[in-house]
Amino acid sequence: MKTFSTEFELLEKEEFQKSVDSRIQILYHHNSKVDTICMGDIFFISVNGELKKDSPSLVKLIKKSIYEVK
C-alpha cells in the first residue's frame, strides 16, 4: 500500500482537461477521505473528476493488483 500511496501523491494535474473513457474505477480511502480514481485501459487517470498526467508506474501497479492470479 505504501507504493500505491507514494505513486498517488506524485500525480500531477494535467494542463488540458477532457473526459476519460473509464475502464477501471477505484475508491481510495485515506486520511478520513475518499478519492475516486478513474483510469482508461492504458492512458488517462482522473482523480475526483480532475485529469492527471499519465503515470505508467501507477497503472502497472494497479493492473498487477487487479489481474494477479493467486
N, CA, C, O and CB atoms as a CASP TS submission, in Angstrom:
PFRMAT TS
TARGET T0000
AUTHOR 0000-0000-0000
METHOD Language model
MODEL 1
PARENT N/A
ATOM      1  N   MET     1       0.828  -1.204   0.000  1.00  0.00           N
ATOM      2  CA  MET     1       0.000   0.000   0.000  1.00  0.00           C
ATOM      3  C   MET     1       0.865   1.257   0.000  1.00  0.00           C
ATOM      4  O   MET     1       0.461   2.291  -0.532  1.00  0.00           O
ATOM      5  CB  MET     1      -0.938   0.004   1.214  1.00  0.00           C
ATOM      6  N   LYS     2       2.055   1.170   0.596  1.00  0.00           N
ATOM      7  CA  LYS     2       2.934   2.330   0.633  1.00  0.00           C
ATOM      8  C   LYS     2       3.318   2.778  -0.770  1.00  0.00           C
ATOM      9  O   LYS     2       3.336   3.976  -1.054  1.00  0.00           O
ATOM     10  CB  LYS     2       4.184   2.021   1.442  1.00  0.00           C
ATOM     11  N   THR     3       3.623   1.834  -1.643  1.00  0.00           N
ATOM     12  CA  THR     3       3.977   2.187  -3.012  1.00  0.00           C
ATOM     13  C   THR     3       2.809   2.873  -3.703  1.00  0.00           C
ATOM     14  O   THR     3       3.006   3.863  -4.408  1.00  0.00           O
ATOM     15  CB  THR     3       4.405   0.943  -3.797  1.00  0.00           C
ATOM     16  N   PHE     4       1.579   2.356  -3.510  1.00  0.00           N
ATOM     17  CA  PHE     4       0.411   2.983  -4.108  1.00  0.00           C
ATOM     18  C   PHE     4       0.263   4.412  -3.601  1.00  0.00           C
ATOM     19  O   PHE     4       0.059   5.335  -4.391  1.00  0.00           O
ATOM     20  CB  PHE     4      -0.855   2.170  -3.802  1.00  0.00           C
ATOM     21  N   SER     5       0.362   4.597  -2.302  1.00  0.00           N
ATOM     22  CA  SER     5       0.234   5.938  -1.711  1.00  0.00           C
ATOM     23  C   SER     5       1.277   6.891  -2.276  1.00  0.00           C
ATOM     24  O   SER     5       0.969   8.040  -2.593  1.00  0.00           O
ATOM     25  CB  SER     5       0.368   5.868  -0.184  1.00  0.00           C
ATOM     26  N   THR     6       2.504   6.416  -2.401  1.00  0.00           N
ATOM     27  CA  THR     6       3.590   7.236  -2.943  1.00  0.00           C
ATOM     28  C   THR     6       3.295   7.621  -4.388  1.00  0.00           C
ATOM     29  O   THR     6       3.414   8.790  -4.754  1.00  0.00           O
ATOM     30  CB  THR     6       4.934   6.486  -2.854  1.00  0.00           C
ATOM     31  N   GLU     7       2.914   6.652  -5.207  1.00  0.00           N
ATOM     32  CA  GLU     7       2.594   6.922  -6.616  1.00  0.00           C
ATOM     33  C   GLU     7       1.407   7.879  -6.735  1.00  0.00           C
ATOM     34  O   GLU     7       1.405   8.775  -7.579  1.00  0.00           O
ATOM     35  CB  GLU     7       2.286   5.606  -7.361  1.00  0.00           C
ATOM     36  N   PHE     8       0.410   7.685  -5.893  1.00  0.00           N
ATOM     37  CA  PHE     8      -0.783   8.550  -5.915  1.00  0.00           C
ATOM     38  C   PHE     8      -0.404   9.999  -5.598  1.00  0.00           C
ATOM     39  O   PHE     8      -0.872  10.927  -6.258  1.00  0.00           O
ATOM     40  CB  PHE     8      -1.842   8.042  -4.900  1.00  0.00           C
ATOM     41  N   GLU     9       0.430  10.181  -4.603  1.00  0.00           N
ATOM     42  CA  GLU     9       0.839  11.534  -4.204  1.00  0.00           C
ATOM     43  C   GLU     9       1.681  12.232  -5.282  1.00  0.00           C
ATOM     44  O   GLU     9       1.731  13.461  -5.327  1.00  0.00           O
ATOM     45  CB  GLU     9       1.628  11.471  -2.898  1.00  0.00           C
ATOM     46  N   LEU    10       2.335  11.461  -6.138  1.00  0.00           N
ATOM     47  CA  LEU    10       3.169  12.036  -7.201  1.00  0.00           C
ATOM     48  C   LEU    10       2.385  12.471  -8.436  1.00  0.00           C
ATOM     49  O   LEU    10       2.945  13.097  -9.335  1.00  0.00           O
ATOM     50  CB  LEU    10       4.212  11.040  -7.611  1.00  0.00           C
ATOM     51  N   LEU    11       1.090  12.144  -8.487  1.00  0.00           N
ATOM     52  CA  LEU    11       0.290  12.537  -9.649  1.00  0.00           C
ATOM     53  C   LEU    11       0.222  14.060  -9.768  1.00  0.00           C
ATOM     54  O   LEU    11       0.014  14.765  -8.781  1.00  0.00           O
ATOM     55  CB  LEU    11      -1.134  11.946  -9.551  1.00  0.00           C
ATOM     56  N   GLU    12       0.400  14.545 -10.982  1.00  0.00           N
ATOM     57  CA  GLU    12       0.351  15.986 -11.243  1.00  0.00           C
ATOM     58  C   GLU    12      -0.856  16.311 -12.112  1.00  0.00           C
ATOM     59  O   GLU    12      -1.254  15.511 -12.959  1.00  0.00           O
ATOM     60  CB  GLU    12       1.657  16.470 -11.925  1.00  0.00           C
ATOM     61  N   LYS    13      -1.435  17.485 -11.900  1.00  0.00           N
ATOM     62  CA  LYS    13      -2.587  17.919 -12.670  1.00  0.00           C
ATOM     63  C   LYS    13      -2.205  18.097 -14.139  1.00  0.00           C
ATOM     64  O   LYS    13      -1.164  18.671 -14.458  1.00  0.00           O
ATOM     65  CB  LYS    13      -3.155  19.226 -12.096  1.00  0.00           C
ATOM     66  N   GLU    14      -3.066  17.594 -15.026  1.00  0.00           N
ATOM     67  CA  GLU    14      -2.875  17.777 -16.458  1.00  0.00           C
ATOM     68  C   GLU    14      -3.363  19.171 -16.835  1.00  0.00           C
ATOM     69  O   GLU    14      -4.396  19.629 -16.346  1.00  0.00           O
ATOM     70  CB  GLU    14      -3.627  16.677 -17.274  1.00  0.00           C
ATOM     71  N   GLU    15      -2.618  19.838 -17.703  1.00  0.00           N
ATOM     72  CA  GLU    15      -2.963  21.207 -18.096  1.00  0.00           C
ATOM     73  C   GLU    15      -4.298  21.275 -18.837  1.00  0.00           C
ATOM     74  O   GLU    15      -5.111  22.164 -18.587  1.00  0.00           O
ATOM     75  CB  GLU    15      -1.861  21.790 -18.972  1.00  0.00           C
ATOM     76  N   PHE    16      -4.514  20.326 -19.750  1.00  0.00           N
ATOM     77  CA  PHE    16      -5.744  20.317 -20.535  1.00  0.00           C
ATOM     78  C   PHE    16      -6.682  19.255 -19.990  1.00  0.00           C
ATOM     79  O   PHE    16      -6.307  18.090 -19.861  1.00  0.00           O
ATOM     80  CB  PHE    16      -5.448  20.066 -22.032  1.00  0.00           C
ATOM     81  N   GLN    17      -7.898  19.662 -19.671  1.00  0.00           N
ATOM     82  CA  GLN    17      -8.872  18.740 -19.107  1.00  0.00           C
ATOM     83  C   GLN    17      -9.790  18.196 -20.199  1.00  0.00           C
ATOM     84  O   GLN    17     -10.222  18.934 -21.084  1.00  0.00           O
ATOM     85  CB  GLN    17      -9.694  19.433 -18.013  1.00  0.00           C
ATOM     86  N   LYS    18     -10.081  16.909 -20.129  1.00  0.00           N
ATOM     87  CA  LYS    18     -11.022  16.266 -21.041  1.00  0.00           C
ATOM     88  C   LYS    18     -11.613  15.069 -20.317  1.00  0.00           C
ATOM     89  O   LYS    18     -11.122  14.666 -19.262  1.00  0.00           O
ATOM     90  CB  LYS    18     -10.329  15.838 -22.385  1.00  0.00           C
ATOM     91  N   SER    19     -12.655  14.510 -20.880  1.00  0.00           N
ATOM     92  CA  SER    19     -13.292  13.363 -20.222  1.00  0.00           C
ATOM     93  C   SER    19     -12.477  12.095 -20.464  1.00  0.00           C
ATOM     94  O   SER    19     -11.770  11.971 -21.464  1.00  0.00           O
ATOM     95  CB  SER    19     -14.742  13.173 -20.734  1.00  0.00           C
ATOM     96  N   VAL    20     -12.592  11.165 -19.529  1.00  0.00           N
ATOM     97  CA  VAL    20     -11.859   9.910 -19.586  1.00  0.00           C
ATOM     98  C   VAL    20     -12.852   8.785 -19.849  1.00  0.00           C
ATOM     99  O   VAL    20     -13.899   8.713 -19.205  1.00  0.00           O
ATOM    100  CB  VAL    20     -11.061   9.660 -18.270  1.00  0.00           C
ATOM    101  N   ASP    21     -12.526   7.910 -20.793  1.00  0.00           N
ATOM    102  CA  ASP    21     -13.324   6.714 -21.038  1.00  0.00           C
ATOM    103  C   ASP    21     -12.873   5.681 -19.997  1.00  0.00           C
ATOM    104  O   ASP    21     -11.980   4.874 -20.255  1.00  0.00           O
ATOM    105  CB  ASP    21     -13.148   6.173 -22.535  1.00  0.00           C
ATOM    106  N   SER    22     -13.493   5.719 -18.842  1.00  0.00           N
ATOM    107  CA  SER    22     -13.047   4.907 -17.708  1.00  0.00           C
ATOM    108  C   SER    22     -13.275   3.424 -17.923  1.00  0.00           C
ATOM    109  O   SER    22     -14.365   2.993 -18.298  1.00  0.00           O
ATOM    110  CB  SER    22     -13.753   5.343 -16.455  1.00  0.00           C
ATOM    111  N   ARG    23     -12.230   2.652 -17.678  1.00  0.00           N
ATOM    112  CA  ARG    23     -12.303   1.195 -17.714  1.00  0.00           C
ATOM    113  C   ARG    23     -12.074   0.620 -16.322  1.00  0.00           C
ATOM    114  O   ARG    23     -12.476  -0.504 -16.025  1.00  0.00           O
ATOM    115  CB  ARG    23     -11.275   0.623 -18.706  1.00  0.00           C
ATOM    116  N   ILE    24     -11.419   1.415 -15.474  1.00  0.00           N
ATOM    117  CA  ILE    24     -11.109   0.988 -14.106  1.00  0.00           C
ATOM    118  C   ILE    24     -11.507   2.122 -13.166  1.00  0.00           C
ATOM    119  O   ILE    24     -11.166   3.279 -13.414  1.00  0.00           O
ATOM    120  CB  ILE    24      -9.581   0.620 -13.944  1.00  0.00           C
ATOM    121  N   GLN    25     -12.219   1.803 -12.099  1.00  0.00           N
ATOM    122  CA  GLN    25     -12.581   2.801 -11.100  1.00  0.00           C
ATOM    123  C   GLN    25     -12.163   2.289  -9.727  1.00  0.00           C
ATOM    124  O   GLN    25     -12.420   1.138  -9.377  1.00  0.00           O
ATOM    125  CB  GLN    25     -14.110   3.112 -11.139  1.00  0.00           C
ATOM    126  N   ILE    26     -11.517   3.156  -8.956  1.00  0.00           N
ATOM    127  CA  ILE    26     -11.005   2.790  -7.637  1.00  0.00           C
ATOM    128  C   ILE    26     -11.487   3.824  -6.623  1.00  0.00           C
ATOM    129  O   ILE    26     -11.425   5.027  -6.876  1.00  0.00           O
ATOM    130  CB  ILE    26      -9.443   2.695  -7.642  1.00  0.00           C
ATOM    131  N   LEU    27     -11.960   3.354  -5.491  1.00  0.00           N
ATOM    132  CA  LEU    27     -12.270   4.242  -4.373  1.00  0.00           C
ATOM    133  C   LEU    27     -11.128   4.101  -3.381  1.00  0.00           C
ATOM    134  O   LEU    27     -10.933   3.042  -2.784  1.00  0.00           O
ATOM    135  CB  LEU    27     -13.668   3.899  -3.709  1.00  0.00           C
ATOM    136  N   TYR    28     -10.381   5.177  -3.213  1.00  0.00           N
ATOM    137  CA  TYR    28      -9.178   5.156  -2.371  1.00  0.00           C
ATOM    138  C   TYR    28      -9.488   5.866  -1.057  1.00  0.00           C
ATOM    139  O   TYR    28      -9.652   7.086  -1.023  1.00  0.00           O
ATOM    140  CB  TYR    28      -7.962   5.835  -3.097  1.00  0.00           C
ATOM    141  N   HIS    29      -9.567   5.093   0.023  1.00  0.00           N
ATOM    142  CA  HIS    29      -9.859   5.615   1.359  1.00  0.00           C
ATOM    143  C   HIS    29      -8.538   5.920   2.063  1.00  0.00           C
ATOM    144  O   HIS    29      -7.714   5.028   2.263  1.00  0.00           O
ATOM    145  CB  HIS    29     -10.717   4.598   2.191  1.00  0.00           C
ATOM    146  N   HIS    30      -8.344   7.177   2.436  1.00  0.00           N
ATOM    147  CA  HIS    30      -7.128   7.564   3.149  1.00  0.00           C
ATOM    148  C   HIS    30      -7.355   8.881   3.882  1.00  0.00           C
ATOM    149  O   HIS    30      -8.109   9.743   3.429  1.00  0.00           O
ATOM    150  CB  HIS    30      -5.933   7.686   2.174  1.00  0.00           C
ATOM    151  N   ASN    31      -6.693   9.016   5.013  1.00  0.00           N
ATOM    152  CA  ASN    31      -6.779  10.253   5.813  1.00  0.00           C
ATOM    153  C   ASN    31      -8.212  10.737   5.997  1.00  0.00           C
ATOM    154  O   ASN    31      -8.488  11.924   5.827  1.00  0.00           O
ATOM    155  CB  ASN    31      -5.960  11.353   5.159  1.00  0.00           C
ATOM    156  N   SER    32      -9.113   9.847   6.338  1.00  0.00           N
ATOM    157  CA  SER    32     -10.536  10.119   6.569  1.00  0.00           C
ATOM    158  C   SER    32     -11.241  10.777   5.387  1.00  0.00           C
ATOM    159  O   SER    32     -12.211  11.512   5.573  1.00  0.00           O
ATOM    160  CB  SER    32     -10.688  10.993   7.774  1.00  0.00           C
ATOM    161  N   LYS    33     -10.755  10.516   4.167  1.00  0.00           N
ATOM    162  CA  LYS    33     -11.452  10.978   2.968  1.00  0.00           C
ATOM    163  C   LYS    33     -11.398   9.887   1.906  1.00  0.00           C
ATOM    164  O   LYS    33     -10.632   8.930   2.017  1.00  0.00           O
ATOM    165  CB  LYS    33     -10.830  12.299   2.432  1.00  0.00           C
ATOM    166  N   VAL    34     -12.212  10.046   0.891  1.00  0.00           N
ATOM    167  CA  VAL    34     -12.270   9.066  -0.192  1.00  0.00           C
ATOM    168  C   VAL    34     -12.051   9.792  -1.517  1.00  0.00           C
ATOM    169  O   VAL    34     -12.747  10.759  -1.827  1.00  0.00           O
ATOM    170  CB  VAL    34     -13.636   8.301  -0.191  1.00  0.00           C
ATOM    171  N   ASP    35     -11.086   9.320  -2.288  1.00  0.00           N
ATOM    172  CA  ASP    35     -10.842   9.847  -3.630  1.00  0.00           C
ATOM    173  C   ASP    35     -11.309   8.816  -4.641  1.00  0.00           C
ATOM    174  O   ASP    35     -11.101   7.618  -4.453  1.00  0.00           O
ATOM    175  CB  ASP    35      -9.334  10.194  -3.842  1.00  0.00           C
ATOM    176  N   THR    36     -11.942   9.278  -5.713  1.00  0.00           N
ATOM    177  CA  THR    36     -12.367   8.407  -6.797  1.00  0.00           C
ATOM    178  C   THR    36     -11.348   8.526  -7.921  1.00  0.00           C
ATOM    179  O   THR    36     -11.138   9.603  -8.480  1.00  0.00           O
ATOM    180  CB  THR    36     -13.805   8.771  -7.292  1.00  0.00           C
ATOM    181  N   ILE    37     -10.722   7.401  -8.241  1.00  0.00           N
ATOM    182  CA  ILE    37      -9.714   7.350  -9.299  1.00  0.00           C
ATOM    183  C   ILE    37     -10.325   6.597 -10.474  1.00  0.00           C
ATOM    184  O   ILE    37     -10.754   5.452 -10.330  1.00  0.00           O
ATOM    185  CB  ILE    37      -8.383   6.660  -8.803  1.00  0.00           C
ATOM    186  N   CYS    38     -10.363   7.238 -11.633  1.00  0.00           N
ATOM    187  CA  CYS    38     -10.855   6.601 -12.848  1.00  0.00           C
ATOM    188  C   CYS    38      -9.699   6.516 -13.830  1.00  0.00           C
ATOM    189  O   CYS    38      -8.917   7.455 -13.975  1.00  0.00           O
ATOM    190  CB  CYS    38     -12.064   7.386 -13.462  1.00  0.00           C
ATOM    191  N   MET    39      -9.605   5.378 -14.500  1.00  0.00           N
ATOM    192  CA  MET    39      -8.490   5.162 -15.428  1.00  0.00           C
ATOM    193  C   MET    39      -8.999   4.571 -16.724  1.00  0.00           C
ATOM    194  O   MET    39      -9.947   3.786 -16.743  1.00  0.00           O
ATOM    195  CB  MET    39      -7.425   4.242 -14.806  1.00  0.00           C
ATOM    196  N   GLY    40      -8.346   4.966 -17.814  1.00  0.00           N
ATOM    197  CA  GLY    40      -8.576   4.300 -19.086  1.00  0.00           C
ATOM    198  C   GLY    40      -7.836   2.980 -19.076  1.00  0.00           C
ATOM    199  O   GLY    40      -7.168   2.641 -18.099  1.00  0.00           O
ATOM    200  N   ASP    41      -7.954   2.240 -20.152  1.00  0.00           N
ATOM    201  CA  ASP    41      -7.307   0.926 -20.212  1.00  0.00           C
ATOM    202  C   ASP    41      -5.783   1.038 -20.203  1.00  0.00           C
ATOM    203  O   ASP    41      -5.105   0.224 -19.575  1.00  0.00           O
ATOM    204  CB  ASP    41      -7.760   0.176 -21.460  1.00  0.00           C
ATOM    205  N   ILE    42      -5.249   2.032 -20.890  1.00  0.00           N
ATOM    206  CA  ILE    42      -3.800   2.215 -20.961  1.00  0.00           C
ATOM    207  C   ILE    42      -3.401   3.618 -20.517  1.00  0.00           C
ATOM    208  O   ILE    42      -2.429   3.789 -19.782  1.00  0.00           O
ATOM    209  CB  ILE    42      -3.299   1.952 -22.382  1.00  0.00           C
ATOM    210  N   PHE    43      -4.148   4.613 -20.962  1.00  0.00           N
ATOM    211  CA  PHE    43      -3.818   6.005 -20.677  1.00  0.00           C
ATOM    212  C   PHE    43      -4.956   6.682 -19.935  1.00  0.00           C
ATOM    213  O   PHE    43      -6.065   6.156 -19.852  1.00  0.00           O
ATOM    214  CB  PHE    43      -3.505   6.762 -21.968  1.00  0.00           C
ATOM    215  N   PHE    44      -4.666   7.842 -19.405  1.00  0.00           N
ATOM    216  CA  PHE    44      -5.607   8.738 -18.729  1.00  0.00           C
ATOM    217  C   PHE    44      -5.923   8.286 -17.307  1.00  0.00           C
ATOM    218  O   PHE    44      -6.369   7.163 -17.068  1.00  0.00           O
ATOM    219  CB  PHE    44      -6.891   8.837 -19.527  1.00  0.00           C
ATOM    220  N   ILE    45      -5.676   9.193 -16.384  1.00  0.00           N
ATOM    221  CA  ILE    45      -6.001   8.997 -14.973  1.00  0.00           C
ATOM    222  C   ILE    45      -6.743  10.248 -14.514  1.00  0.00           C
ATOM    223  O   ILE    45      -6.290  11.368 -14.748  1.00  0.00           O
ATOM    224  CB  ILE    45      -4.703   8.732 -14.097  1.00  0.00           C
ATOM    225  N   SER    46      -7.869  10.052 -13.869  1.00  0.00           N
ATOM    226  CA  SER    46      -8.664  11.149 -13.349  1.00  0.00           C
ATOM    227  C   SER    46      -8.876  10.908 -11.858  1.00  0.00           C
ATOM    228  O   SER    46      -9.208   9.797 -11.446  1.00  0.00           O
ATOM    229  CB  SER    46     -10.027  11.277 -14.107  1.00  0.00           C
ATOM    230  N   VAL    47      -8.683  11.950 -11.054  1.00  0.00           N
ATOM    231  CA  VAL    47      -8.926  11.852  -9.614  1.00  0.00           C
ATOM    232  C   VAL    47      -9.998  12.873  -9.264  1.00  0.00           C
ATOM    233  O   VAL    47      -9.802  14.076  -9.434  1.00  0.00           O
ATOM    234  CB  VAL    47      -7.609  12.094  -8.781  1.00  0.00           C
ATOM    235  N   ASN    48     -11.127  12.386  -8.775  1.00  0.00           N
ATOM    236  CA  ASN    48     -12.260  13.246  -8.426  1.00  0.00           C
ATOM    237  C   ASN    48     -12.645  14.167  -9.583  1.00  0.00           C
ATOM    238  O   ASN    48     -12.977  15.334  -9.376  1.00  0.00           O
ATOM    239  CB  ASN    48     -11.928  14.079  -7.188  1.00  0.00           C
ATOM    240  N   GLY    49     -12.598  13.626 -10.804  1.00  0.00           N
ATOM    241  CA  GLY    49     -13.010  14.372 -11.987  1.00  0.00           C
ATOM    242  C   GLY    49     -11.949  15.267 -12.591  1.00  0.00           C
ATOM    243  O   GLY    49     -12.203  15.912 -13.608  1.00  0.00           O
ATOM    244  N   GLU    50     -10.763  15.325 -11.995  1.00  0.00           N
ATOM    245  CA  GLU    50      -9.668  16.169 -12.498  1.00  0.00           C
ATOM    246  C   GLU    50      -8.619  15.292 -13.175  1.00  0.00           C
ATOM    247  O   GLU    50      -8.072  14.379 -12.555  1.00  0.00           O
ATOM    248  CB  GLU    50      -9.023  16.998 -11.343  1.00  0.00           C
ATOM    249  N   LEU    51      -8.342  15.570 -14.445  1.00  0.00           N
ATOM    250  CA  LEU    51      -7.384  14.781 -15.202  1.00  0.00           C
ATOM    251  C   LEU    51      -5.973  14.996 -14.668  1.00  0.00           C
ATOM    252  O   LEU    51      -5.566  16.124 -14.391  1.00  0.00           O
ATOM    253  CB  LEU    51      -7.452  15.137 -16.690  1.00  0.00           C
ATOM    254  N   LYS    52      -5.238  13.902 -14.529  1.00  0.00           N
ATOM    255  CA  LYS    52      -3.851  13.943 -14.067  1.00  0.00           C
ATOM    256  C   LYS    52      -2.930  13.492 -15.194  1.00  0.00           C
ATOM    257  O   LYS    52      -3.372  12.839 -16.140  1.00  0.00           O
ATOM    258  CB  LYS    52      -3.656  13.052 -12.810  1.00  0.00           C
ATOM    259  N   LYS    53      -1.658  13.839 -15.094  1.00  0.00           N
ATOM    260  CA  LYS    53      -0.680  13.379 -16.075  1.00  0.00           C
ATOM    261  C   LYS    53      -0.530  11.869 -15.940  1.00  0.00           C
ATOM    262  O   LYS    53      -0.627  11.318 -14.843  1.00  0.00           O
ATOM    263  CB  LYS    53       0.694  14.097 -15.886  1.00  0.00           C
ATOM    264  N   ASP    54      -0.291  11.211 -17.070  1.00  0.00           N
ATOM    265  CA  ASP    54      -0.161   9.752 -17.058  1.00  0.00           C
ATOM    266  C   ASP    54       0.990   9.302 -16.171  1.00  0.00           C
ATOM    267  O   ASP    54       2.040   9.942 -16.112  1.00  0.00           O
ATOM    268  CB  ASP    54       0.041   9.226 -18.474  1.00  0.00           C
ATOM    269  N   SER    55       0.769   8.189 -15.487  1.00  0.00           N
ATOM    270  CA  SER    55       1.782   7.588 -14.626  1.00  0.00           C
ATOM    271  C   SER    55       1.851   6.095 -14.947  1.00  0.00           C
ATOM    272  O   SER    55       1.122   5.297 -14.358  1.00  0.00           O
ATOM    273  CB  SER    55       1.458   7.829 -13.106  1.00  0.00           C
ATOM    274  N   PRO    56       2.730   5.718 -15.883  1.00  0.00           N
ATOM    275  CA  PRO    56       2.836   4.299 -16.236  1.00  0.00           C
ATOM    276  C   PRO    56       3.105   3.398 -15.040  1.00  0.00           C
ATOM    277  O   PRO    56       2.617   2.269 -14.999  1.00  0.00           O
ATOM    278  CB  PRO    56       3.926   4.110 -17.251  1.00  0.00           C
ATOM    279  N   SER    57       3.870   3.875 -14.067  1.00  0.00           N
ATOM    280  CA  SER    57       4.177   3.033 -12.905  1.00  0.00           C
ATOM    281  C   SER    57       2.932   2.798 -12.041  1.00  0.00           C
ATOM    282  O   SER    57       2.760   1.703 -11.504  1.00  0.00           O
ATOM    283  CB  SER    57       5.287   3.681 -12.059  1.00  0.00           C
ATOM    284  N   LEU    58       2.071   3.795 -11.900  1.00  0.00           N
ATOM    285  CA  LEU    58       0.836   3.615 -11.132  1.00  0.00           C
ATOM    286  C   LEU    58      -0.119   2.682 -11.871  1.00  0.00           C
ATOM    287  O   LEU    58      -0.735   1.810 -11.257  1.00  0.00           O
ATOM    288  CB  LEU    58       0.157   4.976 -10.869  1.00  0.00           C
ATOM    289  N   VAL    59      -0.244   2.861 -13.181  1.00  0.00           N
ATOM    290  CA  VAL    59      -1.107   1.988 -13.980  1.00  0.00           C
ATOM    291  C   VAL    59      -0.627   0.537 -13.876  1.00  0.00           C
ATOM    292  O   VAL    59      -1.434  -0.378 -13.707  1.00  0.00           O
ATOM    293  CB  VAL    59      -1.127   2.448 -15.464  1.00  0.00           C
ATOM    294  N   LYS    60       0.673   0.334 -13.976  1.00  0.00           N
ATOM    295  CA  LYS    60       1.235  -1.017 -13.881  1.00  0.00           C
ATOM    296  C   LYS    60       0.942  -1.633 -12.510  1.00  0.00           C
ATOM    297  O   LYS    60       0.547  -2.795 -12.419  1.00  0.00           O
ATOM    298  CB  LYS    60       2.757  -0.987 -14.136  1.00  0.00           C
ATOM    299  N   LEU    61       1.134  -0.856 -11.456  1.00  0.00           N
ATOM    300  CA  LEU    61       0.880  -1.329 -10.096  1.00  0.00           C
ATOM    301  C   LEU    61      -0.582  -1.737  -9.913  1.00  0.00           C
ATOM    302  O   LEU    61      -0.875  -2.792  -9.351  1.00  0.00           O
ATOM    303  CB  LEU    61       1.254  -0.244  -9.079  1.00  0.00           C
ATOM    304  N   ILE    62      -1.484  -0.900 -10.388  1.00  0.00           N
ATOM    305  CA  ILE    62      -2.913  -1.182 -10.231  1.00  0.00           C
ATOM    306  C   ILE    62      -3.316  -2.409 -11.050  1.00  0.00           C
ATOM    307  O   ILE    62      -4.007  -3.296 -10.550  1.00  0.00           O
ATOM    308  CB  ILE    62      -3.754   0.040 -10.653  1.00  0.00           C
ATOM    309  N   LYS    63      -2.884  -2.452 -12.305  1.00  0.00           N
ATOM    310  CA  LYS    63      -3.242  -3.595 -13.147  1.00  0.00           C
ATOM    311  C   LYS    63      -2.668  -4.895 -12.598  1.00  0.00           C
ATOM    312  O   LYS    63      -3.317  -5.938 -12.675  1.00  0.00           O
ATOM    313  CB  LYS    63      -2.752  -3.375 -14.575  1.00  0.00           C
ATOM    314  N   LYS    64      -1.474  -4.843 -12.052  1.00  0.00           N
ATOM    315  CA  LYS    64      -0.867  -6.036 -11.461  1.00  0.00           C
ATOM    316  C   LYS    64      -1.725  -6.518 -10.285  1.00  0.00           C
ATOM    317  O   LYS    64      -1.927  -7.720 -10.114  1.00  0.00           O
ATOM    318  CB  LYS    64       0.592  -5.743 -10.993  1.00  0.00           C
ATOM    319  N   SER    65      -2.223  -5.583  -9.483  1.00  0.00           N
ATOM    320  CA  SER    65      -3.059  -5.938  -8.338  1.00  0.00           C
ATOM    321  C   SER    65      -4.399  -6.502  -8.776  1.00  0.00           C
ATOM    322  O   SER    65      -4.914  -7.433  -8.157  1.00  0.00           O
ATOM    323  CB  SER    65      -3.276  -4.728  -7.447  1.00  0.00           C
ATOM    324  N   ILE    66      -4.964  -5.951  -9.831  1.00  0.00           N
ATOM    325  CA  ILE    66      -6.287  -6.380 -10.300  1.00  0.00           C
ATOM    326  C   ILE    66      -6.221  -7.743 -10.968  1.00  0.00           C
ATOM    327  O   ILE    66      -7.045  -8.618 -10.701  1.00  0.00           O
ATOM    328  CB  ILE    66      -6.868  -5.352 -11.272  1.00  0.00           C
ATOM    329  N   TYR    67      -5.224  -7.917 -11.849  1.00  0.00           N
ATOM    330  CA  TYR    67      -5.188  -9.112 -12.682  1.00  0.00           C
ATOM    331  C   TYR    67      -4.270 -10.209 -12.152  1.00  0.00           C
ATOM    332  O   TYR    67      -4.072 -11.227 -12.816  1.00  0.00           O
ATOM    333  CB  TYR    67      -4.763  -8.740 -14.057  1.00  0.00           C
ATOM    334  N   GLU    68      -3.711 -10.011 -10.965  1.00  0.00           N
ATOM    335  CA  GLU    68      -2.816 -11.013 -10.388  1.00  0.00           C
ATOM    336  C   GLU    68      -3.609 -12.288 -10.075  1.00  0.00           C
ATOM    337  O   GLU    68      -4.651 -12.245  -9.421  1.00  0.00           O
ATOM    338  CB  GLU    68      -2.125 -10.462  -9.100  1.00  0.00           C
ATOM    339  N   VAL    69      -3.105 -13.386 -10.543  1.00  0.00           N
ATOM    340  CA  VAL    69      -3.756 -14.676 -10.308  1.00  0.00           C
ATOM    341  C   VAL    69      -3.088 -15.318  -9.110  1.00  0.00           C
ATOM    342  O   VAL    69      -1.865 -15.450  -9.065  1.00  0.00           O
ATOM    343  CB  VAL    69      -3.675 -15.607 -11.566  1.00  0.00           C
ATOM    344  N   LYS    70      -3.895 -15.716  -8.142  1.00  0.00           N
ATOM    345  CA  LYS    70      -3.344 -16.330  -6.932  1.00  0.00           C
ATOM    346  C   LYS    70      -3.658 -17.788  -6.904  1.00  0.00           C
ATOM    347  O   LYS    70      -3.278 -18.483  -5.962  1.00  0.00           O
ATOM    348  CB  LYS    70      -3.880 -15.661  -5.680  1.00  0.00           C
TER
END
